[in-house]
Amino acid sequence: MVKQLEIYLPEFKRGYHLITNLIETELTDLPKIGLVNIFIEHTSAGLTINENADPSVRVDFKAFMNKLIPENHPSYTHTMEGSDDMPAHLKSSLLGQSISIPISDGRLKLGIWQGIYLCEFRNRGGNRKITITILS
């Protein structure tokens, strides 16, 4: 079985946001065993899996990535869409646009401390479109 759905996330401010509950709400009929691929259709945002308990992890992610890939770097030539745009593309490429999660007993098999992050790299990214593919 292959099933696919598209969802639009609400607009989030720049940063790292737990969206596990938003994703799980859409996954109402998972197979007993399988795989879910979650793909964000944007070049200035990303997805990753990380700590879901302590919000300071998300604060540290943002601080580190902004230091690693700063705005207004003198080597950037792609600057017409704002000072946050080129860094957003680079950060998105580093973290990636998709994640895959096993399905076990009809549920996402995330570890106890794992959550799905939307990594919003733009100041005003708007609603983000997600494609979810379920394989069993």
N, C-alpha and C positions, 0 to 999 in steps of 0.2 A: 504494500500500500504506500502510495505517495500522496500527501495532502499538502496544500499550500494556502496560506492566507496572508493578507497585507493588513497592517495596522498603522495608524498615525499616532505617534506619541504627542502629548501636549508639549507646548513650548517650555523648555527649561533654560534657566540662566546658564551662563558659562560655568563649567565645572564638571564634577563627576557625580552622577546621580544613580542611586539604586532603583532599578526598574523591574526587579524580579517579580514583584506582585502584579505589575501591569502586564507583563508577559504571561505569567501563569493564569491570570484571569481570562486571557484569550484562548488558552489551551484547555478546553473543556472536555475533549474526548481523545486523550492520548492512548496509543496502543500499550499493551502490557510491556513490551520490549521494543526498543527502537532508538532513533537518533533524531534530535531536533537541531536544525541549523537556523540561526538567527542572523539576518543580514541587514545592515543599514544602508540605504541607497543614497549616500551622501559622501562627499569628499572632504568635508570639514568637521566631521564627527566620527566617533568610533564606538566600538563595543569591547568590553573585556569582562573577565570574571575575577573578582577579588574579595577581600574582607567585607563582610556584611554587618558586623557587630559594632565596630568602633568608627564613628564618623571622622575621626582625625586622620584615618588612612586616606580618605578622599581629599581632605585638605592638603595633606602631604603630597599626594599625586599631583594636584594642581600646582603647588609651589615648585616641586621638582621639575615638572614638564615646562613651566614658564621660565625657569632658570636655564634649562637645557636648550629650549627653543624660544628665544625671546622675540618680542615684537620689535619692529623697526631695525632689524639687523641690516647693516650696510650692504650685505651681499644679495639681499632680496631684490629681484626685478619685477616680480608679480605683486604690485602694490596698489592697483587701481580699485580694488574692492575693500580697502581698509587695512589698517595696520594689524588687525587680528586674522586676516584671511590666509596669508602664506604660512604663518606659524600653524594655523589650523590644519592646512593640507599636510604639513610635515608630521604633526602629531597624529593625525588620522592614519597616515601611512605606517607610522611606528607601531601603533596599537592594533590597527586593522579594522575592517568593516564587518567581520563575521566571527561568530563563535559556534561551536558545536557542543551539544550536551547530550549524554546518554539518557535514554528513558528506561526506567526500571520500575516494575509494578505500577505502570500507568502514571508515573510522576517524573519530573526532571530530577536526575540523580546529581544534585549539587551537594558538595560537602557541607557540613554543619555551619561552617563559617564563610561559605561562598555565596556571593550574590552577583547578579548581572548588573553591570554599570553601563549607562549611557555616558559617553565622554563627549560633552558639548564643548567644542573649542572656539566657537564664535560668540561674540557679545550678543548678537541677535540672530540665532540660528533658525528660529521659527519651528514649526512642527516638523518632526522627522518621521520619514516613512521607513517601516520595517517590514521585510518579507520573512515569514517563518515557514520553513519546509520541514515536514514531519515524515520520517521514513520508518517503515516497520517491516 
